[in-house]
Amino acid sequence: MELLSRAVGPIATNVLVLADPATREAIAIDTASPSLAWINGELAERGWTLKLIVSTHGHWDHIGDNAALSAESGAPIAVHPLDRERLVHPQPIGAPFEIPPSVPAVELAEGGTIRFGSLRLDVLHTPGHTEGSVCLLAPDEGLLVSGDTLFAGGWGRVDLPGGSAEQMAESIIRLGRLDSAIRVRPGHGPSTTIEREAAWIELVTSGGRLFA
C-alpha cells in the first residue's frame, strides 16, 4: 500500500490517498476543502485511478471537496448511512466557506469491506463523534484510519450535534483492543499507534467512560 497525506483547510484536516501500486487503484479519504487540486495532481503524476471517495463522518471539515472530486473522477462517495444526511444537506456550522452537498452512492456498514486492487479496509462503526462515524482498518498493513474518533493523546469532540460521550467511550474501548502495533492515522494531528495511546485508553476501559 502507498499512502499520501496532506493537512488542508482551516482546521488542518488530514486528507489521505491510499493506493495499490500494482493495480494503480486508489481511494481518497476525508476530502476536505481545498484538496481537489492536490489529489488530482497526485493521481495524475502516478497514473492512479480513483475508485472511491470515503468520508469517515459527515462534518463540514471532512467533506468539502467530495462533490467536485466525484464529478471530476467519476468515483462514488461512501459514508455510513447514519451520516448520509450530513453530506446531502451539509450543516457547515462555523465553516468559513460554503460546503457543497454531495450524494453518497456507497454505504459503509459495520463489518463491510472496501477493496481496491489487492488491498482491503475493514469498516468499523465507531459512533461518538457523530452517529455514523467509522474507522477503517487495513489488517494486512497494520493501519487504522481513525477519522475524528481516536487522536494522538485523546478522542474526538462529543459536544457537537450527533456526539455522545457514552458511545465515544465504547468506541475507544473497542479500538484499544486492536493490536498494539497498529499505526493510527487520525483526521487531525500527528500519527500515532495503539500502543502509544494505551495508557489513557486503559483509563477509559477501566472506568467505562470518558474522563475529564
Residue pairs with C-beta under 8 A, 6 or more apart in sequence:
1 18
1 19
1 20
1 119
1 138
1 141
1 143
2 18
2 19
2 20
2 21
3 16
3 17
3 18
3 19
3 143
3 185
4 16
4 17
4 18
4 19
4 42
5 14
5 15
5 16
5 17
5 185
6 14
6 15
6 35
6 38
7 13
7 14
7 15
7 188
8 15
8 32
8 33
8 34
8 35
8 38
9 32
9 33
9 34
9 35
9 61
9 64
10 61
10 95
10 96
11 61
11 188
12 188
12 189
13 30
13 32
13 61
13 62
13 187
13 188
14 30
14 185
14 186
14 187
14 188
14 189
15 28
15 29
15 30
15 31
15 32
15 35
15 38
15 39
16 28
16 29
16 30
16 145
16 185
17 26
17 27
17 28
17 29
17 39
17 42
17 43
17 48
18 26
18 27
18 29
18 116
18 119
18 121
18 138
19 25
19 26
19 27
19 46
19 48
19 116
19 117
20 26
20 116
20 117
20 118
20 119
22 117
22 118
23 116
23 117
23 118
24 46
24 47
24 48
24 49
24 117
25 48
25 49
25 51
25 116
25 117
26 43
26 48
26 49
26 50
26 51
26 116
27 50
27 51
27 52
27 53
27 54
27 75
27 114
27 116
27 121
28 35
28 39
28 50
28 52
28 53
28 54
28 69
28 75
29 54
29 55
29 56
29 136
29 145
30 54
30 55
30 56
30 62
30 63
30 147
30 187
31 39
31 53
31 55
31 62
31 63
31 64
31 65
31 66
31 69
32 61
32 62
32 63
32 64
32 65
33 64
33 65
33 97
33 99
34 64
34 65
35 64
35 65
35 69
36 65
36 68
36 69
36 72
39 50
39 65
39 69
40 69
40 72
40 73
42 48
43 49
43 50
43 73
50 69
50 73
50 74
50 75
51 75
51 116
52 75
52 76
52 77
52 78
52 106
52 114
52 116
53 66
53 69
53 70
53 73
53 75
53 76
53 77
53 78
54 77
54 78
54 79
54 108
54 114
54 136
55 62
55 63
55 66
55 77
55 78
55 79
55 83
55 87
55 104
56 62
56 133
56 134
56 135
56 136
56 145
56 146
56 147
56 148
56 149
56 187
57 79
57 80
57 83
57 86
57 129
57 130
57 132
57 133
57 134
57 147
57 148
58 79
58 83
58 84
58 85
58 86
58 87
58 90
58 130
58 132
59 86
59 129
59 130
59 148
59 160
60 90
60 91
60 92
60 93
60 94
60 95
60 99
61 95
62 147
62 148
62 187
63 86
63 87
63 90
63 99
63 102
64 95
64 97
64 99
64 100
66 77
66 87
66 100
66 102
67 100
67 101
67 102
68 100
69 75
70 76
70 77
70 102
76 104
76 105
76 106
77 87
77 102
77 103
77 104
77 105
77 106
78 104
78 105
78 106
78 107
78 108
78 114
79 86
79 87
79 104
79 106
79 107
79 108
79 132
80 107
80 108
80 109
80 123
80 125
80 132
80 133
80 134
81 107
81 109
81 132
82 127
82 130
82 131
82 132
83 130
83 131
83 132
83 133
83 162
84 104
84 107
84 132
86 130
86 132
86 162
87 101
87 102
87 103
87 104
88 101
88 102
88 103
88 104
89 101
90 99
90 100
90 101
91 161
92 98
92 99
93 160
93 161
108 114
108 123
108 134
109 123
109 125
110 123
110 124
110 125
111 122
111 123
112 122
112 123
113 120
113 121
113 122
113 123
114 120
114 121
114 123
114 136
115 121
119 138
119 140
119 141
120 138
120 139
120 140
121 136
121 137
121 138
121 145
122 136
122 137
122 138
122 139
123 134
123 136
124 134
124 135
124 136
124 137
124 174
124 175
125 132
125 133
125 134
126 133
126 134
126 135
126 146
126 147
126 149
126 171
126 174
126 175
127 133
127 164
127 167
127 168
127 170
127 171
128 149
128 155
128 156
128 158
128 163
128 164
128 165
128 167
128 168
128 169
128 170
128 171
128 172
129 147
129 148
129 149
129 155
129 156
129 157
129 158
129 160
129 162
129 163
129 168
130 160
130 161
130 162
130 163
131 162
131 164
132 162
133 147
133 148
133 149
133 156
133 171
134 147
135 144
135 145
135 146
135 147
135 149
135 150
135 171
135 175
136 144
136 145
137 143
137 144
137 145
137 178
137 182
138 144
138 145
142 179
142 181
142 182
142 183
143 182
143 183
143 184
143 185
144 150
144 175
144 178
144 182
144 183
144 184
144 185
144 194
145 185
146 175
146 184
146 185
146 186
146 187
147 156
147 186
147 187
148 156
148 157
148 186
148 187
148 188
149 155
149 156
149 168
149 171
149 172
149 175
150 156
150 172
150 175
150 184
150 186
150 197
151 186
151 187
151 188
151 189
151 192
152 184
152 186
152 189
152 190
152 191
152 192
152 196
152 197
153 189
153 192
153 197
153 200
154 200
155 168
155 172
155 210
156 168
156 187
157 163
158 164
158 165
158 168
158 210
165 209
165 210
166 209
168 210
169 204
169 208
169 209
169 210
172 201
172 204
172 205
172 210
173 201
173 204
173 205
173 208
175 194
175 201
176 194
176 197
176 198
176 201
176 202
176 204
176 205
178 194
179 194
180 193
180 194
180 195
180 198
181 193
181 194
181 195
182 193
182 194
183 191
183 192
183 193
184 191
184 192
184 193
184 194
184 197
185 191
186 192
194 201
203 211
204 210
204 211
